[in-house]
Amino acid sequence: MARSITFLHTADLHFGAPFRGIRNLSETWSDRLLEAIGAAYDTVIETAIKREVDFVVIAGDVFDTARASYRDYRRFFDGLHRLDRAGVPAYLCTGNHDPYTSWQIDFERLPPSAVMFDAARPSFALYERDGEALCLLGGRSYFNQTWPRDQRISEGIDRASLERNLERQTGRDNLSRQQAPFSVGVIHTGLTLDPLKAPENPLDLMATGIDYWACGHIHSRYAYPSWDDPSIVFPGCIQGRDANETGSRGCVLVTLTEGAGNRVEFVPTASIDWERLSVDVSDASTVSDVERSIVEALFRANGRAQCARMIARVKLVGSTDLHDVLCRNDVLEDLRTRLSSAYDEFFVDELSNRTKKPRDLERMGDEALFAAAFVRAAERRGKDISALRAEVEEQLVEWRLDPSAANALTDDLCDQSMGLVLDLLDGGLQR
């Protein structure tokens, strides 16, 4: 019978991190954000225990700062002790935000089942279940807040080194693949997405013989070579902290099985989701209609999101006779305040007007034929922009930028390009 293990991979908890760039926040929502990271971490621990995983991997940046508070330490260590009581080991490394030298060892000791990988050199661990060796783990922590350019953080972490070092540590000979079929590497790295933070070539990691690289640092979910059978995975952060960290956030449940591809399941942990929404108000005849359109868009987005509450930045788009009214700051602010207070699930952090006045195609004469055809083509393209989004995401990765911004950038590109062409046509007629 094929052997198998299941573990939870999380990273970038960022205890103590501030929530950035938020406007006009109410006291209720301030309290919710203050508790959000701790609540997300509790969900990680509860999921590990409920799903009866073999172990948990935490790939760095537990804390947001090198001088974390005792309160944050206690919250984190309480979770590790819960895992220990449930018989679930934890393996962790430090990251650039919480380097090895900054950990306050006088605050708390790790429980017996938790292992922190060394920073001075690679270190190793063996996971056993019912006396059977199942998984070799190797990892390395960040020593300081920067990583030496002339040194790879994964150096010395490969299948052969795991077997050799664990034989020496345990006194057990021949910890071969037949005895421990699986191997996991744990590092905090920028891979090729952030060349300033312990960069690694994914092909080098793939050549180590390690079955699964549990990585941290990139706050978006990312897998290499693909999510179908990933060998290198970033689970992303467990709770988005600003409008740039949109969408569901969480950890991943990993299953390794002999003779089969790696399987990864996303587990949402965030209690608050961040969203950027474009709401077309072309059909609205009153500001009240605009409000209803926004509410409908908020509920649709909340239905797709895998969390209880949502902070949204809403952009009004489309061609409408209400354009001049919506340009008034007092109208937008009153509308934003009303939306934020009407529903417990939503907070509208920003409401912006990007609508256009209706164009007089009759005045444009023959050029209206081209304009109308262009608009129809743009609308058809807008309904099926998955290919364009994929192109934008690929370019962001190549530029070592956050690929999660692809959706917002694609929408903006489509809006701006259509508006530019129509503005040029309209302006040409007025000259």
KAMO-V262054 format. One line per field, one symbol per residue. burial: + if it has 24 or more other C-alpha atoms within 12 Angstrom, else -. A space follows every 10 residues. Layout:
burial=???
This chain:
burial=---+++++++ +++++++-+- ----+---+- -+++++++++ +++++++++- --++++++++ ++++++-+-- -++-+++-++ ++++-+++++ ++++++++++ -++------+ +-+++++++- -+++++++-- --++++++++ +++-+++--- -+++++++++ ++++++---- ----+---++ ++++++++++ +++++-++++ -+--++-+++ ++++++++++ ++++-----+ ++++++++++ ++++++++++ +++++++--- -+++++++++ ++++++++++ ++-+--+--+ +-+++-+++- ++--++++++ ++++++++++ -++--+---- ++--+++-++ ----++++++ +++++++-+- ---------- +---+--+-- --------+- -++---+--- -+++++++++ ++-++--++- -+--++---- -
